[in-house]
Amino acid sequence: MTPVPAEVEKNSRNVTVNRGPFVVPGFVAGAAESGMRYSGRPDLALICALDANGCPAAGVFTRNMFCAAPVELCRDRLKAGKAKAILANAGIANACTGEEGKAKAAQMARLASEALGCPAESVLVASTGVIGRQLDVQPAARCMPALVASLRPDGWGDAARAIMTTDTVEKMAGLRIELEPGIEVTVGGIAKGSGMIAPNMATLLVFVCTDASVTPEVLRHWTRAGAEESFNCITVDGDTSTNDSLMVLAGGAAGNKTISDIRSPESEAFGRALTKVLRDLAIQIVMDAEGATRLIEIEVSGARDRESARQVAFTIANSALVKTAFFGADANWGRIVAAAGRAGVPLEPERVSLFFADLCVFQNGVPLPGEQIEEEATRIFGQKEIHLRLDLGLGSGSFTAWTCDLSFDYIKINASYRT
C-alpha cells in the first residue's frame, strides 16, 4: 500500500468547501417543470453517470417506520452497489401510498431508464412533499424528453432548485483534493430540506457524486460514516421524515487507483472529503430551516462517552423553550441546563459549566453573577450564528449538534403546509 504524501494528507484536512457552482467529471445533471404539483418552477431533477454501465453507489435512508415508496425501492436496488441515475420529484412525497405508491415509484424509474437507454433497475428515485397523496406519473412522462435534454455538466444548480419545497435557497457544496500526486478528485452534492428535520440516518434529500474510483464497499462505509458526522448531528424540529434519503455515486473519472482498502490513507482522505461536503450541506439545511433566524452550534464536552454527549446535545437542541429563547435573543442559561438535566444521562451538577462562545455564564453548577456577563451574553445571543459549549466535567466524550431558533414563521409555514 502506497502512503499518501504528506501534502496530500494536509490538503484533505484543510481544503475549503465551495458553495457555488461545481462540475463533477463523469456526471451530468438537469431539471424540468412537470406541473405535478407546483407551477412555474422546475420540480423534477435528474442526475446521471455518463458511464453506460453505471457506477458504484451507496445510500442511507430514514428509519421512520412509515418510509416512503422511493425509500423502499432504493434500499432494494442499492444492495447491488451500483446505479446509473437518480430521478427526484418535489411536491408529492409518495409516502403512505401503499402498493399503488410502490408501483408508481417503479414507474418513475422506468420512465427515466427508457429515456436514458439503461436498465430500470439502475435508476434510483426520490420524492419530497406532501405525505399521503398519490404521485401522478403522467406529468413526468410528458416532460421526460425535456428533462433528459436539460442534462449538462454544470446543471447541478438547476437540479438543486428543482428539489426544493419550503426551502428558500438551493443548497450546493463541492470541493477538490489531490488524492494522488497529480490526480485531483472532486466531490460535489446538492440537498433540500427546511422542516421535518431530526435525522436518524441521514436526512431529507441529498445527492452527492464524486469522480473518485472506489469500490462499492468503501463508498458504502464512508457514506454511512459521513452521515453520522453530518446529517445525524442536526435537528430543526425533532421530526424524522418519511422520505429522508442520502445517495452517493462514484464515477471513477478522476483516474486514481481504485480505493479498495477502507483503512488505507487514500480511503481516509476520501472519507474526510466526503464528510466535509456532507457536513456543509447539513449546516446549510439548518441555516435555511423553516422560519429560522439563527444557526446554533451546541457542543457538549466532558461526557462519559459520545452517546451521552449526543443525548444531552439533542435534548437541548430540540427544546422548544431553548429554541424560542434563541429567537428572542434571551440568554436564558437556565433553560439550557434544565434541558441537560432531563436528558436521561447521569450528571453531577456541581461539575457542569456552560459557555456562550468564550464567555462562561455557569460554572460548577452555579451561575456567574454580574451585569457585564449578562450584557455580553445578550450580545452573543443577538448574533446570527451562536456557539454554546456545555462541559459536563465527567470524562472525554463529546458531541456537537447544530440546530436553529423557533420563530413565528415556523408555525405559519407548517400550519398551512398542505394548502
C-alpha positions as CSV (number, residue, x, y, z in Angstrom):
1,M,0.0,0.0,0.0
2,T,1.5,3.3,-1.1
3,P,1.3,6.0,1.6
4,V,-0.5,9.3,0.8
5,P,2.1,12.1,0.5
6,A,2.2,14.5,3.5
7,E,1.0,17.4,1.4
8,V,-2.0,15.4,0.1
9,E,-2.8,14.4,3.7
10,K,-2.7,18.1,4.7
11,N,-4.9,19.1,1.7
12,S,-7.6,16.6,2.5
13,R,-7.9,18.0,6.0
14,N,-7.7,21.7,5.3
15,V,-9.5,22.0,2.0
16,T,-12.3,24.5,1.8
17,V,-15.8,23.6,0.7
18,N,-17.3,25.8,-2.1
19,R,-21.0,26.5,-2.0
20,G,-21.0,27.9,-5.6
21,P,-21.4,26.1,-8.9
22,F,-19.4,22.9,-9.5
23,V,-18.9,20.2,-12.0
24,V,-18.2,16.5,-11.2
25,P,-16.4,14.9,-14.2
26,G,-18.3,11.9,-15.4
27,F,-21.8,13.2,-14.3
28,V,-24.5,15.5,-15.7
29,A,-27.5,17.0,-14.0
30,G,-30.6,18.8,-15.1
31,A,-34.2,19.8,-14.2
32,A,-37.6,20.3,-15.8
33,E,-41.0,21.6,-15.0
34,S,-43.7,18.9,-14.9
35,G,-46.5,20.7,-13.1
36,M,-47.1,17.7,-10.9
37,R,-47.9,19.9,-8.0
38,Y,-46.1,23.2,-8.5
39,S,-46.5,25.6,-11.4
40,G,-44.0,28.0,-12.9
41,R,-40.9,26.3,-11.5
42,P,-38.9,23.1,-12.1
43,D,-40.0,20.2,-9.9
44,L,-38.1,17.2,-11.4
45,A,-34.4,16.7,-11.1
46,L,-32.2,14.1,-12.8
47,I,-28.6,13.2,-12.1
48,C,-26.9,10.7,-14.5
49,A,-23.5,9.0,-14.7
50,L,-22.0,9.1,-18.2
51,D,-20.6,5.6,-17.9
52,A,-23.0,3.4,-19.8
53,N,-22.6,0.7,-17.1
54,G,-23.4,2.9,-14.2
55,C,-21.1,3.2,-11.2
56,P,-20.6,2.3,-7.5
57,A,-23.5,3.7,-5.4
58,A,-24.4,3.8,-1.8
59,G,-27.2,5.3,0.3
60,V,-28.6,5.7,3.8
61,F,-32.3,6.3,4.5
62,T,-34.9,7.2,7.1
63,R,-35.6,4.8,10.0
64,N,-39.1,6.1,10.2
65,M,-41.4,3.0,10.0
66,F,-43.7,4.8,7.6
67,C,-40.9,5.1,5.0
68,A,-41.9,6.3,1.5
69,A,-42.1,4.1,-1.5
70,P,-39.0,5.5,-3.2
71,V,-37.0,4.7,0.0
72,E,-38.1,1.1,-0.2
73,L,-37.2,0.9,-3.9
74,C,-33.8,2.5,-3.4
75,R,-32.9,0.3,-0.4
76,D,-33.6,-2.7,-2.5
77,R,-31.7,-1.6,-5.6
78,L,-28.6,-0.3,-3.7
79,K,-28.0,-3.9,-2.5
80,A,-26.2,-4.3,-5.8
81,G,-23.9,-1.4,-5.0
82,K,-24.4,0.2,-8.5
83,A,-26.6,2.8,-10.1
84,K,-26.8,4.9,-13.3
85,A,-29.1,7.8,-12.4
86,I,-31.2,9.5,-9.7
87,L,-34.6,10.9,-10.5
88,A,-36.2,13.1,-7.9
89,N,-39.6,15.0,-7.7
90,A,-40.7,17.8,-5.4
91,G,-44.2,18.4,-4.2
92,I,-45.5,14.9,-3.6
93,A,-43.7,12.6,-1.1
94,N,-45.2,9.3,-2.3
95,A,-45.3,8.2,1.4
96,C,-48.2,6.2,3.0
97,T,-49.4,5.4,-0.5
98,G,-49.5,1.6,-0.3
99,E,-48.9,-0.8,-3.2
100,E,-50.0,1.9,-5.7
101,G,-47.3,4.2,-4.5
102,K,-44.7,1.4,-4.8
103,A,-45.8,0.8,-8.4
104,K,-45.6,4.5,-9.2
105,A,-42.1,4.8,-7.8
106,A,-41.0,1.9,-10.0
107,Q,-42.8,3.5,-12.9
108,M,-41.0,6.8,-12.4
109,A,-37.7,4.9,-12.6
110,R,-38.8,3.1,-15.7
111,L,-39.7,6.4,-17.4
112,A,-36.2,7.7,-16.8
113,S,-34.5,4.4,-17.8
114,E,-36.3,4.3,-21.1
115,A,-35.3,7.9,-21.9
116,L,-31.7,7.3,-20.9
117,G,-31.5,3.9,-22.5
118,C,-30.4,2.0,-19.4
119,P,-31.9,-0.8,-17.2
120,A,-34.8,0.3,-15.0
121,E,-33.0,-1.3,-12.0
122,S,-30.1,1.1,-12.4
123,V,-32.3,4.2,-11.7
124,L,-32.9,5.4,-8.2
125,V,-35.8,7.6,-7.3
126,A,-36.6,10.1,-4.5
127,S,-39.6,12.2,-3.6
128,T,-40.4,15.0,-1.2
129,G,-43.5,17.0,-0.4
130,V,-47.0,16.2,1.0
131,I,-47.5,12.8,2.6
132,G,-50.4,10.6,1.6
133,R,-51.0,11.9,-1.9
134,Q,-50.6,9.6,-4.9
135,L,-48.0,10.5,-7.4
136,D,-49.3,11.5,-10.9
137,V,-46.8,9.9,-13.3
138,Q,-48.2,11.4,-16.5
139,P,-46.7,14.9,-16.0
140,A,-43.3,13.3,-15.5
141,A,-43.8,11.2,-18.6
142,R,-44.7,14.3,-20.7
143,C,-41.6,16.3,-19.6
144,M,-39.1,13.4,-19.6
145,P,-37.6,14.2,-23.0
146,A,-37.1,17.8,-21.9
147,L,-35.6,16.6,-18.6
148,V,-33.1,14.4,-20.4
149,A,-32.3,17.2,-22.9
150,S,-31.5,19.5,-19.9
151,L,-28.7,17.3,-18.7
152,R,-25.3,19.0,-18.7
153,P,-22.1,19.0,-16.6
154,D,-23.0,22.3,-14.9
155,G,-26.6,21.6,-14.3
156,W,-26.4,21.0,-10.6
157,G,-27.8,24.4,-9.7
158,D,-31.0,23.6,-11.7
159,A,-31.3,20.2,-10.0
160,A,-30.8,21.8,-6.6
161,R,-33.6,24.3,-7.2
162,A,-36.0,21.6,-8.6
163,I,-36.0,19.6,-5.4
164,M,-36.9,22.5,-3.1
165,T,-40.2,22.6,-1.2
166,T,-40.3,25.1,1.6
167,D,-36.5,25.8,1.1
168,T,-35.8,29.4,0.4
169,V,-32.4,28.8,-1.3
170,E,-30.7,26.0,-3.1
171,K,-28.1,24.0,-1.2
172,M,-24.9,23.1,-3.0
173,A,-21.4,22.1,-1.8
174,G,-18.3,20.9,-3.6
175,L,-14.5,20.5,-3.1
176,R,-11.4,19.1,-4.9
177,I,-8.5,17.4,-3.3
178,E,-5.3,15.9,-4.6
179,L,-5.8,12.2,-3.7
180,E,-2.7,11.0,-5.6
181,P,0.2,13.1,-6.9
182,G,-1.1,14.9,-9.9
183,I,-4.6,13.4,-9.6
184,E,-7.4,15.6,-8.3
185,V,-10.7,14.2,-7.1
186,T,-14.0,16.1,-7.0
187,V,-16.8,15.7,-4.5
188,G,-20.0,17.7,-5.1
189,G,-23.6,17.5,-3.9
190,I,-27.0,19.1,-3.5
191,A,-29.5,18.9,-0.8
192,K,-33.0,20.0,0.1
193,G,-34.7,20.4,3.5
194,S,-36.1,23.0,5.8
195,G,-38.6,21.3,8.1
196,M,-39.3,17.9,9.5
197,I,-35.6,17.6,10.3
198,A,-34.4,15.3,13.0
199,P,-32.4,12.7,11.1
200,N,-32.0,9.1,12.3
201,M,-29.6,8.0,9.5
202,A,-29.0,10.8,7.0
203,T,-31.7,13.4,6.2
204,L,-34.0,14.9,3.7
205,L,-32.9,14.5,0.1
206,V,-29.2,14.6,-0.5
207,F,-27.4,13.6,-3.7
208,V,-23.6,13.6,-3.9
209,C,-21.4,12.5,-6.8
210,T,-17.6,12.1,-7.0
211,D,-15.2,11.2,-9.8
212,A,-13.1,9.2,-7.4
213,S,-12.6,5.5,-8.2
214,V,-13.7,3.5,-5.1
215,T,-15.3,0.1,-4.6
216,P,-18.9,-0.1,-3.5
217,E,-17.8,-1.4,-0.1
218,V,-15.6,1.6,0.5
219,L,-18.2,4.0,-0.7
220,R,-20.9,2.4,1.5
221,H,-18.6,2.7,4.5
222,W,-17.8,6.4,4.1
223,T,-21.4,7.3,3.2
224,R,-22.6,5.8,6.4
225,A,-19.7,7.3,8.4
226,G,-20.2,10.7,6.8
227,A,-23.9,10.7,7.5
228,E,-23.2,10.0,11.2
229,E,-20.8,13.0,11.4
230,S,-23.1,15.4,9.5
231,F,-26.8,14.8,9.0
232,N,-27.1,12.8,12.2
233,C,-25.8,15.9,14.0
234,I,-28.6,18.3,13.0
235,T,-32.2,19.0,14.1
236,V,-34.7,21.7,13.2
237,D,-37.9,20.5,14.9
238,G,-37.4,17.0,16.2
239,D,-39.3,15.3,13.5
240,T,-37.8,12.5,11.4
241,S,-39.2,12.5,7.8
242,T,-40.7,9.5,6.0
243,N,-38.5,10.3,2.9
244,D,-35.0,11.0,4.2
245,S,-32.5,9.8,1.6
246,L,-28.8,10.3,1.1
247,M,-27.3,8.8,-2.1
248,V,-23.7,8.9,-3.2
249,L,-22.4,7.9,-6.7
250,A,-18.7,7.4,-7.5
251,G,-18.0,7.5,-11.3
252,G,-14.2,7.0,-11.3
253,A,-13.4,9.5,-14.0
254,A,-10.5,11.0,-11.9
255,G,-8.3,8.1,-12.8
256,N,-7.0,7.4,-9.4
257,K,-6.1,3.8,-8.4
258,T,-9.3,2.3,-7.2
259,I,-9.6,2.5,-3.4
260,S,-10.5,-0.9,-2.1
261,D,-9.0,-0.9,1.4
262,I,-11.2,1.0,3.9
263,R,-8.2,1.6,6.2
264,S,-5.8,2.9,3.6
265,P,-4.6,6.5,3.8
266,E,-6.2,7.2,0.4
267,S,-9.5,5.9,1.7
268,E,-9.2,8.1,4.9
269,A,-8.5,11.1,2.8
270,F,-11.5,10.4,0.5
271,G,-13.7,9.8,3.6
272,R,-12.7,13.2,5.1
273,A,-13.5,15.0,1.8
274,L,-16.9,13.3,1.5
275,T,-17.7,14.1,5.1
276,K,-16.8,17.8,4.7
277,V,-19.3,18.1,1.8
278,L,-22.0,16.3,3.7
279,R,-21.4,18.4,6.9
280,D,-21.6,21.6,4.9
281,L,-24.8,20.6,3.2
282,A,-26.2,19.7,6.7
283,I,-25.4,23.0,8.1
284,Q,-26.9,24.8,5.1
285,I,-30.1,22.9,5.8
286,V,-30.2,24.2,9.4
287,M,-29.4,27.8,8.2
288,D,-32.4,27.6,5.9
289,A,-34.7,25.9,8.4
290,E,-38.3,27.0,8.2
291,G,-38.6,30.4,9.8
292,A,-35.1,30.2,11.3
293,T,-33.2,33.4,12.1
294,R,-30.2,31.9,13.9
295,L,-27.8,29.0,13.5
296,I,-26.9,27.4,16.8
297,E,-23.9,25.1,17.4
298,I,-24.3,23.1,20.6
299,E,-21.1,21.4,21.8
300,V,-21.3,19.0,24.7
301,S,-17.9,18.0,26.2
302,G,-16.7,16.3,29.3
303,A,-19.3,13.5,29.0
304,R,-18.6,9.9,30.0
305,D,-18.9,8.8,26.3
306,R,-20.0,10.1,22.9
307,E,-23.6,8.7,23.2
308,S,-24.2,10.5,26.5
309,A,-22.9,13.8,25.0
310,R,-25.1,13.2,22.0
311,Q,-28.2,12.6,24.1
312,V,-27.6,15.8,26.1
313,A,-26.9,17.9,22.9
314,F,-30.1,16.8,21.2
315,T,-32.2,17.3,24.3
316,I,-31.0,20.9,24.3
317,A,-31.3,21.3,20.6
318,N,-34.9,20.1,20.4
319,S,-36.2,22.0,23.4
320,A,-38.9,24.4,22.4
321,L,-38.1,26.6,25.3
322,V,-34.4,26.8,24.4
323,K,-35.2,27.4,20.8
324,T,-37.6,30.3,21.5
325,A,-35.1,31.9,23.8
326,F,-32.6,31.9,20.9
327,F,-35.3,33.5,18.7
328,G,-35.9,36.2,21.3
329,A,-32.1,36.8,21.9
330,D,-32.7,35.9,25.5
331,A,-29.5,34.4,27.0
332,N,-31.6,32.2,29.3
333,W,-28.9,29.7,30.6
334,G,-31.5,28.2,32.9
335,R,-33.4,26.6,30.1
336,I,-30.2,25.1,28.7
337,V,-29.0,23.5,31.9
338,A,-32.6,22.3,32.7
339,A,-32.8,20.6,29.4
340,A,-29.4,18.9,30.0
341,G,-30.7,17.8,33.4
342,R,-33.7,16.0,31.9
343,A,-31.7,14.3,29.1
344,G,-31.7,10.9,30.9
345,V,-27.9,11.0,31.3
346,P,-26.5,10.8,34.9
347,L,-24.9,14.1,35.7
348,E,-23.1,15.7,38.7
349,P,-24.5,19.3,38.6
350,E,-21.6,20.7,40.7
351,R,-19.2,19.7,37.8
352,V,-21.2,21.3,35.0
353,S,-20.1,24.6,33.3
354,L,-21.7,26.5,30.4
355,F,-20.1,28.8,27.9
356,F,-21.7,31.2,25.3
357,A,-18.8,31.5,22.8
358,D,-15.9,32.0,25.1
359,L,-18.0,33.6,27.9
360,C,-18.5,31.4,30.9
361,V,-22.0,32.1,32.3
362,F,-22.4,29.0,34.6
363,Q,-19.6,27.3,36.4
364,N,-19.5,24.2,38.6
365,G,-23.3,24.2,39.0
366,V,-23.9,27.8,39.7
367,P,-24.3,31.0,37.5
368,L,-21.6,33.6,37.4
369,P,-23.1,36.9,38.6
370,G,-22.6,40.4,37.2
371,E,-24.2,42.8,34.8
372,Q,-21.2,42.7,32.5
373,I,-21.7,38.9,32.0
374,E,-25.4,39.4,31.3
375,E,-24.8,42.2,28.8
376,E,-22.1,40.1,26.9
377,A,-24.3,37.1,26.9
378,T,-27.2,39.1,25.4
379,R,-24.9,40.5,22.8
380,I,-23.8,37.0,21.8
381,F,-27.4,35.8,21.6
382,G,-28.1,38.7,19.2
383,Q,-25.8,37.2,16.6
384,K,-26.9,35.2,13.6
385,E,-24.6,32.3,14.5
386,I,-24.2,31.2,18.1
387,H,-21.8,28.7,19.6
388,L,-22.5,27.3,23.1
389,R,-20.5,24.7,25.0
390,L,-21.7,22.6,27.9
391,D,-18.9,20.9,29.8
392,L,-20.2,18.1,32.0
393,G,-16.9,17.5,33.7
394,L,-17.2,13.8,33.8
395,G,-14.9,12.4,31.0
396,S,-13.7,12.8,27.5
397,G,-16.8,12.1,25.5
398,S,-18.1,14.9,23.2
399,F,-20.6,15.6,20.5
400,T,-21.6,18.7,18.5
401,A,-25.1,19.3,17.2
402,W,-26.5,22.0,15.0
403,T,-30.0,23.5,15.4
404,C,-31.8,26.8,14.9
405,D,-34.2,29.0,16.7
406,L,-38.0,28.6,16.7
407,S,-39.8,31.6,15.3
408,F,-43.3,32.7,14.5
409,D,-42.8,31.9,10.8
410,Y,-42.1,28.2,11.5
411,I,-45.6,28.0,12.9
412,K,-47.1,29.9,10.0
413,I,-45.4,27.7,7.4
414,N,-46.4,24.4,9.0
415,A,-49.9,25.4,10.0
416,S,-50.8,25.6,6.3
417,Y,-48.3,23.3,4.6
418,R,-50.9,21.3,2.6
419,T,-52.7,24.5,1.3
